[in-house]
């Protein structure tokens, strides 16, 4: 069985999960699978589904719900609309008629219990981006500072929210595999600019800048940086 796939998206300052839908099961595949599982012919399955749907519609037309059927679902008719009079035209009411198959709590529990899940990605989420790094002092490109008298200036975007009170990111130098982080102090921060302190004395070699925003989203720049 494949895992349930979801996508994370921003929602009212936090995040919500949305289903990452796989390709739909075709009508032919669905009916064939039901026939196989029930030792029935396709014709028998199709006839049963047609008769079940017709019965549901017949009940709903009489505003008649059902009890939960075999512990799986119940039929619930409904109507709605907004009217300017307490006696709306009958056709306006008819235009809102509907019915729902309400899944039982037991089946919802069966769906949720130990269901494997897999994050498929994020949408509408901005991660920090780095466009340039310059060493300080000297303003030389692709340099990081070493010691308390040196540092670097980073240009990019989404380092923090644009609200004045938003939290700052953290930053580190990492190796080519993204490991062995060396923390850098964040001395100043706007949404598009960072001023970072120097790495500890004795730091050498080519490093890559990792910026982690306040929500844990991060980027590792592909710019190879060397000491000033």
TADA-V28712 format. One record per backbone hydrogen bond with DSSP energy under -0.5 kcal/mol. NH is the residue of the N-H (numbers start at 1). CO is the residue of the C=O. E is the energy in kcal/mol with one decimal. If there is no record, write none. Layout:
NH/CO/E ; NH/CO/E
This chain:
4/116/-3.3 ; 6/118/-2.0 ; 7/18/-3.2 ; 8/121/-2.3 ; 9/16/-2.6 ; 10/123/-0.7 ; 11/14/-2.2 ; 14/11/-2.3 ; 16/9/-3.1 ; 18/7/-3.0 ; 20/5/-2.2 ; 21/19/-1.1 ; 30/26/-2.6 ; 31/27/-2.6 ; 32/28/-2.3 ; 33/29/-2.2 ; 34/30/-2.2 ; 35/31/-2.3 ; 36/32/-2.3 ; 37/33/-2.6 ; 38/34/-1.7 ; 39/36/-0.9 ; 40/35/-2.5 ; 45/41/-2.2 ; 46/42/-2.8 ; 47/43/-2.3 ; 48/44/-2.2 ; 49/45/-2.5 ; 50/46/-2.4 ; 51/47/-2.3 ; 52/48/-2.7 ; 53/49/-2.6 ; 54/50/-2.2 ; 55/51/-2.0 ; 56/52/-2.3 ; 57/53/-2.2 ; 58/54/-2.3 ; 59/55/-2.3 ; 60/56/-2.5 ; 61/57/-2.4 ; 62/59/-1.4 ; 63/60/-2.2 ; 64/59/-2.1 ; 65/63/-0.6 ; 66/75/-1.8 ; 69/73/-3.9 ; 70/68/-0.6 ; 72/69/-2.4 ; 73/69/-0.9 ; 74/102/-1.6 ; 76/100/-2.6 ; 78/98/-2.5 ; 92/89/-0.7 ; 93/89/-1.4 ; 94/90/-2.6 ; 95/91/-2.2 ; 96/93/-1.8 ; 97/93/-0.5 ; 97/94/-1.4 ; 98/78/-2.2 ; 100/76/-2.0 ; 102/74/-2.8 ; 102/100/-0.8 ; 103/101/-0.7 ; 104/72/-2.9 ; 108/104/-2.0 ; 109/105/-2.6 ; 110/106/-2.1 ; 111/107/-2.0 ; 112/108/-2.1 ; 113/109/-2.6 ; 115/112/-1.4 ; 118/4/-2.7 ; 120/6/-3.7 ; 121/6/-0.7 ; 123/8/-2.4 ; 126/124/-0.5 ; 127/125/-0.5 ; 129/157/-2.5 ; 131/129/-0.5 ; 131/155/-2.9 ; 132/155/-1.8 ; 134/153/-2.5 ; 135/140/-3.0 ; 136/151/-2.8 ; 139/135/-1.6 ; 142/133/-3.1 ; 143/140/-0.6 ; 144/226/-2.0 ; 147/199/-3.5 ; 150/147/-1.2 ; 151/136/-2.4 ; 152/196/-1.9 ; 153/134/-3.0 ; 154/194/-2.9 ; 155/132/-2.4 ; 156/192/-2.1 ; 157/129/-1.9 ; 159/191/-2.2 ; 166/163/-1.7 ; 170/212/-2.5 ; 171/184/-0.7 ; 172/210/-2.1 ; 173/182/-2.5 ; 174/208/-3.0 ; 175/179/-2.7 ; 178/175/-2.2 ; 182/173/-2.4 ; 183/181/-0.5 ; 184/171/-2.4 ; 187/185/-0.8 ; 187/195/-2.8 ; 188/195/-1.4 ; 190/193/-2.6 ; 193/190/-0.5 ; 194/154/-2.6 ; 195/188/-2.3 ; 196/152/-3.0 ; 196/194/-0.5 ; 197/185/-2.8 ; 198/150/-0.8 ; 199/145/-2.9 ; 203/200/-1.8 ; 207/225/-2.8 ; 208/174/-2.5 ; 210/172/-3.2 ; 211/219/-2.3 ; 212/170/-2.7 ; 213/211/-0.5 ; 213/217/-3.3 ; 216/213/-2.0 ; 219/211/-1.9 ; 221/209/-2.8 ; 221/219/-0.5 ; 224/222/-0.6 ; 225/207/-3.4 ; 225/223/-0.5 ; 226/142/-1.7 ; 228/144/-2.0
